[in-house]
Structure formats: C-alpha cells, structure tokens
Amino acid sequence: MLKIYVCEDIEEERNNMQKIIENIILMEDLDMKLEFCTGNPHAMLDKVKESEGVGIYFLDIDLKSDMTGLTLAQEIRKYDPRGFIIFVTTHSEMSYMTFIYKLEALDFILKDEAETLGNRVYECLIKANQRFASLNNKVQANFSVKVNEKVYTIDYDEILFFETSSNVHKIILHAKNRQMEFLGKIREIENIVDDRFYRCHRSFLVNKDNIREIDFKNRIIYMVNGDECMLSSRMMKGLKQIELT
C-alpha cells in the first residue's frame, strides 16, 4: 500500500487537497491511504521517520516555517529515497529549484490553476501507482555467499555494491544493514548477477536500484543508506541515463 502525506500550511487548501485525494482513491479503488495531513513540516518529518515503505508526498513550498517544502523534501529523501514527491505551490518561479536540490520530483502543480488541480493530482496518483506496481513486480533474485563455512543468501534489493577487498582474492559485499567478506573476483560476480548491477569502477560493482545520488564531478556514487563507492571517468557514461528514484 502507498501512503499519502500532505503538508500545506493554509487550512482551507489542505482540506481541499485531502478531499480531492480521498475521492480519487475511492473512485479508482487505489491501494492507497491518506496517512497524514498537516501544516507543520516538522510533524510531517516525524511521521515519515516512523513510517516504513514508499510514500507519496504533496508539499507546499512556502510553509511559513523555518523549513521550506524544498528542505522538507530533502529530509524525506533520507528516509524514503523511492518516495514520490509532488510540489503544489503558487511559486511557479521555484520549479527550477527542484532540480538544483536534486529532488527528482514527480510533478510541480500550480495552485493558481485551480480548475486543473484535481486532474493533475489524479495524474500524479495514477503515475505513482503504476511505477510502484512496476517496482514490486520485479523478479526477486538473490545472491548466495559462503563465509566461514556458512552460506548466506541476500536479496539483490538489499545489496548496495560489491567492492574488491585489500585482502588478496577477496570481495566485500555491502548490503543495506551489513557487510561481509568472502573469496571471489569482481569479474566473476559481474557475470552472475543481473543487469541492475553495473561495473562503475575496476574495484566496484554497484546496484543501480540503490543509488541515491551521483556526483560526476568528484566521481562518487552515494547509496540510499549514505554509503559511497567510486566511479571511474571511463564508466560514467553508463550511469548518466539512469533514473534515480
């Protein structure tokens, strides 16, 4: 189920957005729930921290607070890197800031266009639902590794990247919540795993699905949990076209 969050400081507009969303969920029988509506960005962030799974976020930019919708979105990305963020605002001139902040917004809706607001929200919910369904329908795959005579099986979704160890003939597997070292070679692993993994450096094999951000200037890849891996200049091209979620 996708949970929906709304952060809008004007009560009348917040109530209107709530009504629109609830009507769309009901009419389209979507597997979604309006989880939280507030005018307080700090309350919103606290709620996101407690939640699990992927969310849809409708955020005003000017929240009359020490936290703007843009900075709120940045914080949300730390806890829900795959979440769908939609900005709803009167500040059309701020749309370019979503790219500067690298927020990967799903849409940017202007409040001034009241007659089309419902349609735009509808389009966002349908698009988010389709992308979420596509994500969940990926074939589940896993990687088995032997460490100290014990075999571990780890879902591909949990793997961040493989790294050549400083210990000869060994590889370090970096997962979201643990690391393990085992005998192997990057080239051999590259031939086993599927196409979500990319050889970004002679010493690194990265899971593209778990990339949060790529710093092409400094050749660093930031993963969804904050870990980093290296990117060689020769291998940049293969990552420039991927869609980060």
C-alpha positions as CSV (number, residue, x, y, z in Angstrom):
1,M,0.0,0.0,0.0
2,L,1.2,3.5,-0.8
3,K,0.7,6.0,2.0
4,I,0.0,9.6,1.1
5,Y,1.2,12.7,3.0
6,V,0.1,16.3,2.6
7,C,2.0,19.3,4.0
8,E,0.1,22.6,3.4
9,D,0.1,25.5,5.9
10,I,-3.2,27.0,4.7
11,E,-6.1,25.0,6.3
12,E,-8.6,25.6,3.5
13,E,-6.3,24.4,0.8
14,R,-5.1,21.5,2.9
15,N,-8.7,20.4,3.4
16,N,-9.4,20.8,-0.3
17,M,-6.4,18.6,-1.2
18,Q,-7.5,16.0,1.3
19,K,-10.9,15.8,-0.2
20,I,-9.5,15.5,-3.8
21,I,-7.2,12.7,-2.8
22,E,-9.7,10.7,-0.9
23,N,-12.2,11.0,-3.7
24,I,-9.7,9.7,-6.3
25,I,-8.7,6.8,-4.1
26,L,-12.3,5.9,-3.7
27,M,-13.3,6.3,-7.3
28,E,-10.3,4.5,-8.7
29,D,-10.1,1.9,-5.9
30,L,-6.4,2.5,-5.5
31,D,-4.4,0.6,-2.9
32,M,-3.5,3.9,-1.2
33,K,-4.2,5.6,2.1
34,L,-4.2,9.2,3.1
35,E,-1.9,8.8,6.1
36,F,-1.2,12.3,7.3
37,C,-2.2,15.9,6.6
38,T,-0.6,18.8,8.4
39,G,0.6,22.4,8.1
40,N,3.7,21.6,10.2
41,P,6.7,20.3,8.3
42,H,8.4,19.1,11.5
43,A,5.4,17.0,12.3
44,M,5.4,15.6,8.8
45,L,9.0,14.6,9.1
46,D,8.5,12.9,12.4
47,K,5.7,10.9,10.8
48,V,7.9,9.9,7.9
49,K,10.6,8.8,10.2
50,E,8.2,6.4,11.9
51,S,6.8,5.0,8.7
52,E,8.0,2.2,6.5
53,G,7.6,1.7,2.8
54,V,7.2,4.1,-0.1
55,G,5.1,7.2,0.2
56,I,3.5,9.9,-1.9
57,Y,4.2,13.5,-0.7
58,F,2.2,16.6,-1.7
59,L,4.2,19.5,-0.4
60,D,3.7,23.3,-0.5
61,I,7.0,25.2,-0.9
62,D,6.3,28.2,1.4
63,L,5.2,26.6,4.7
64,K,5.6,29.8,6.8
65,S,8.1,27.8,8.9
66,D,11.9,27.6,9.4
67,M,11.6,24.6,7.0
68,T,10.5,25.1,3.4
69,G,8.9,22.4,1.2
70,L,12.2,22.0,-0.6
71,T,14.2,21.4,2.6
72,L,11.4,19.1,3.9
73,A,11.7,17.1,0.7
74,Q,15.5,16.8,1.1
75,E,14.9,15.3,4.6
76,I,12.2,13.0,3.4
77,R,14.6,11.6,0.8
78,K,16.9,10.4,3.6
79,Y,14.1,8.2,4.9
80,D,12.2,7.4,1.8
81,P,14.6,7.5,-1.2
82,R,12.0,5.9,-3.5
83,G,9.1,8.2,-2.4
84,F,7.1,10.2,-4.9
85,I,7.3,14.0,-4.3
86,I,4.9,16.5,-5.8
87,F,5.1,20.2,-5.1
88,V,1.8,22.2,-5.0
89,T,2.5,25.9,-4.8
90,T,1.8,29.4,-6.1
91,H,5.5,30.0,-6.7
92,S,6.0,28.9,-10.3
93,E,9.4,30.6,-10.4
94,M,10.6,27.9,-7.9
95,S,10.2,25.0,-10.2
96,Y,13.8,25.1,-11.3
97,M,14.9,24.7,-7.6
98,T,13.7,21.1,-7.5
99,F,16.5,20.3,-10.0
100,I,19.1,22.3,-8.1
101,Y,18.1,20.4,-4.9
102,K,18.2,17.1,-6.9
103,L,14.8,16.1,-5.5
104,E,13.6,14.1,-8.5
105,A,10.1,15.5,-8.1
106,L,7.3,13.6,-9.8
107,D,5.4,16.8,-10.7
108,F,5.1,20.5,-9.9
109,I,1.5,21.7,-9.6
110,L,0.5,25.4,-9.5
111,K,-2.3,26.3,-7.1
112,D,-3.3,29.2,-9.4
113,E,-4.6,26.7,-11.9
114,A,-7.5,25.7,-9.6
115,E,-9.6,24.3,-12.4
116,T,-7.0,21.7,-13.3
117,L,-5.8,20.9,-9.8
118,G,-8.0,17.8,-9.4
119,N,-6.8,16.4,-12.8
120,R,-3.2,17.0,-12.0
121,V,-3.5,15.3,-8.6
122,Y,-5.3,12.4,-10.3
123,E,-2.5,12.0,-12.9
124,C,0.1,12.0,-10.2
125,L,-1.6,9.3,-8.2
126,I,-2.1,7.1,-11.2
127,K,1.5,7.6,-12.3
128,A,2.9,6.8,-8.8
129,N,0.7,3.7,-8.6
130,Q,1.9,2.4,-12.0
131,R,5.6,3.0,-11.1
132,F,5.1,1.4,-7.7
133,A,3.4,-1.7,-9.2
134,S,6.2,-2.0,-11.7
135,L,8.8,-1.8,-8.9
136,N,7.1,-4.5,-6.9
137,N,6.7,-6.8,-9.9
138,K,10.4,-7.1,-10.5
139,V,11.6,-10.7,-10.3
140,Q,13.0,-11.3,-6.9
141,A,16.6,-12.5,-7.1
142,N,19.3,-13.2,-4.5
143,F,23.0,-13.8,-4.1
144,S,24.5,-16.7,-2.1
145,V,27.8,-16.3,-0.5
146,K,29.9,-18.6,1.7
147,V,31.6,-17.1,4.8
148,N,33.4,-19.3,7.3
149,E,31.7,-22.5,6.1
150,K,28.3,-20.9,6.4
151,V,26.2,-19.9,3.4
152,Y,24.2,-16.6,3.4
153,T,21.5,-15.7,0.9
154,I,20.9,-12.0,0.3
155,D,18.2,-10.4,-1.8
156,Y,19.6,-8.3,-4.7
157,D,17.3,-5.5,-3.4
158,E,19.3,-5.4,-0.2
159,I,22.8,-5.3,-1.9
160,L,24.3,-1.8,-2.4
161,F,27.6,-2.8,-4.1
162,F,30.5,-5.3,-4.2
163,E,34.0,-4.0,-3.6
164,T,37.4,-5.5,-4.1
165,S,39.0,-6.1,-0.6
166,S,42.5,-5.1,0.4
167,N,42.8,-8.8,1.3
168,V,44.0,-10.7,-1.7
169,H,41.4,-12.6,-3.7
170,K,38.5,-11.3,-1.5
171,I,35.4,-9.3,-2.1
172,I,33.4,-7.2,0.3
173,L,29.6,-7.3,-0.1
174,H,28.0,-4.1,1.1
175,A,24.3,-4.6,2.0
176,K,21.9,-2.0,3.5
177,N,22.4,-3.3,7.0
178,R,25.6,-5.3,7.0
179,Q,28.9,-6.2,5.3
180,M,30.6,-9.5,4.6
181,E,33.9,-10.5,3.1
182,F,34.3,-13.6,1.0
183,L,36.6,-15.2,-1.6
184,G,35.9,-14.1,-5.1
185,K,36.6,-11.8,-8.0
186,I,34.5,-8.8,-9.2
187,R,34.6,-10.1,-12.8
188,E,33.1,-13.4,-11.7
189,I,30.3,-11.8,-9.8
190,E,29.6,-9.4,-12.7
191,N,28.9,-12.5,-14.9
192,I,26.5,-14.0,-12.3
193,V,24.2,-11.0,-11.2
194,D,21.6,-9.4,-13.4
195,D,21.6,-6.1,-15.3
196,R,20.7,-4.0,-12.2
197,F,24.4,-4.2,-11.3
198,Y,26.9,-2.0,-13.1
199,R,30.7,-2.1,-13.1
200,C,31.3,1.5,-12.2
201,H,35.0,1.1,-11.4
202,R,37.6,-1.7,-11.7
203,S,37.1,-2.3,-7.9
204,F,33.3,-1.7,-7.6
205,L,30.1,-3.3,-8.9
206,V,27.1,-1.2,-7.9
207,N,23.4,-1.9,-7.7
208,K,21.8,0.9,-9.8
209,D,18.5,0.5,-8.0
210,N,20.1,1.5,-4.7
211,I,21.8,4.7,-5.9
212,R,20.6,7.9,-4.2
213,E,22.8,10.4,-6.0
214,I,25.8,10.5,-8.4
215,D,28.5,13.2,-8.1
216,F,30.0,13.1,-11.6
217,K,32.4,15.9,-10.8
218,N,34.1,14.1,-7.9
219,R,33.3,10.7,-9.2
220,I,31.4,9.5,-6.2
221,I,28.3,7.4,-6.0
222,Y,26.1,7.9,-2.9
223,M,23.9,5.0,-2.0
224,V,20.4,5.1,-0.3
225,N,21.9,4.4,3.1
226,G,24.7,7.0,2.8
227,D,27.5,4.7,1.8
228,E,29.8,5.7,-1.0
229,C,31.5,3.9,-3.8
230,M,33.9,5.1,-6.5
231,L,33.1,5.9,-10.1
232,S,35.8,5.9,-12.8
233,S,35.7,8.5,-15.6
234,R,35.6,5.7,-18.2
235,M,32.5,4.2,-16.7
236,M,30.5,7.5,-16.2
237,K,28.5,7.2,-19.5
238,G,26.7,4.1,-18.5
239,L,25.2,5.9,-15.4
240,K,24.2,9.2,-16.9
241,Q,21.0,7.9,-18.3
242,I,19.6,6.0,-15.3
243,E,16.6,7.3,-13.4
244,L,17.2,7.8,-9.7
245,T,14.1,7.2,-7.5
